[in-house]
């Protein structure tokens, strides 16, 4: 395996060296959104809600995967937040908008996760089905039902590496990231050829390139830049990314009994960073909006968790939509359609589904930041 990694790094360095004028996607790698002048009065209720949600996470033991089940057949469960270290991304987004006491709690919490064999995102694999604290507010652990692995298809998880860069960038606490750098880079270099890369997982290329540059690892930086160029070249057509999506754990959604419940199949936009969504807006905007609009026509109240639509997420008789519907639609509305802060705030009239509902909390942070001036700044 180490020989293969050496070959990958050498090839990437040659590819980068051949591009005398820089890469065609450099702005997506080296520019990030910065926010200034947030309206404190208008965002006060949103920041109070964020403080409450963050404190619930900090007060709980490490969280287990979220089980969603809306039908009367117990084994037809649907799972979210099964990626190791997924909550780091959420806490990193929240960090600038919480109190100094909560910021200190976030730093401690993340350092503990990085030290955990189960939770560290530099470790491959998913959280075990029966691991961790219950997220639903009834507190009694419920783990019954087929897990996300039951379809025997790969589950894309590399996007969690963006959360590590985001944590370092927003907190300035780079030491625990740098001390784990060798494990992070190996997780990335081994994961890229194994894992189907959707738009969400392309965020890992950007994060790893940035971390590698910071830590003086030219080989890994070159590999990440080359991988991003390959994926962005193909990602100029969302249909090509959908072909990858068909090979993941979303494959059963394409079956004859299921496909009508998922028009547009926009799962590819889940977990994508603002930088990747900027690429989507620049190159695949019409396709992305078409996919999301088809989903919104099927579920007009997409922003209401558990909205009682008949769905196929959790079986034949299930009624209710899970948090990933919010995650995929909100991401496109914010970064591709360009929804206003007021529109984003209206969608936050819903509520998270339990503790550590990452898609909802991250939408809350992006709404707070939309009440300021957001500009793309070079790192």
C-alpha positions, 0 to 999 in steps of 0.5 A: 500500500505504501508503494502505491501511495508513493507512486500516486504522489510522484505522479501528482507532482509531475502533473502539477509541475506540468501546469506552468500557469497554475491549475484551472480550479485554483480559486476553489482551492485557495479562496474561502468565504469570509463573513464580516458585519453580521447584524447582531440584532437580527441574528440574536434569536438564531445565535441563541438557538445555536448556543443551545444546540451546541451545548447539547452536543458538549453535554452529551457523550460522543454521539451515535448514528441517528436512527430514523424510522417512520413506518411500522416495520422496525427493521426498515430504519434509515441512518444518518451521521454514521461517519467518524468525526462528522460532528467536527464539521458542525462544531467548526462551523459553529465556533465563531458564533458561540461564547468563549466558554463554548469555544473552549468546550468545542476545542476540548471536545474535538481533541477528545474525538481525534484521540478516539479510535471510534470517532477520529475521522482519520480512521476508515470505516463507519461508526458501529450501529450500536455505538454512542449516545442516543441523539433522539430526545427520548434518550432511550437507545434504539438501534434496531433495524438494517444499518446503512451497510446492509446494501453492501455498497460503498458509503462516501465519507471523505467529506469529514476531512474538510471538517478538520481543515475548517476546525483549524481555520476557524479555531486556530487550534492546528496542533491536534490536526498537525499531530495527526497529519500522517494518519489524515494523509494516509486516510485520504490517499487510500480513500480516493481510489476506493471511494465513490467521489460525489460533490460532497467528497470533493471537499476533501481534496480542497481541505487536504491541499490546504492542510498539506500546504500549511504543513509543508507536504508538497507531495500530498498537496500535489496529489489533492490538487490533481485529484480535484482537477480530475473530479471537477473535470468530470463534475462539469456534468452532474449526470456523470456524478450521478453514475458514481452515486448509483454505485453507492449505498444510494443504489436501492433508491433507483429501484422501481419501487423507490425511484419516484420518491427521489426525483432529481436524486440530489444526494450528490450535494450532501456535505459539499463545502461552500467552495465545491458549491461555488464550483457547482454554481459556476459550471453546473448551475442549471442542472443542480437547480433542476435536480433540487426543484424536482425534489422540492415539487415532490416535497414542498415542505422540505425544510420541516423535519418529519413532514408527513409526506408518503416517502420511501426513505423508511419503507413502504408505509413510512410517512416523514422526511429525514434531515438529509432532505434539508441538507441537500436542498439548503446547500443548493439554495444557499450557494447555487440559487443564492437565497437571501438571509430572510429566505434562509431564516424562514426555513429555520422555522423548523427544528433539528431532529434531536441532538447534533443534527448536523445538516440543520445546525450547519444551515443555522450557521450559514443563515447567521453568516448570510446576515453579514457580508460574505466575500471570497478571500484568498487564504 
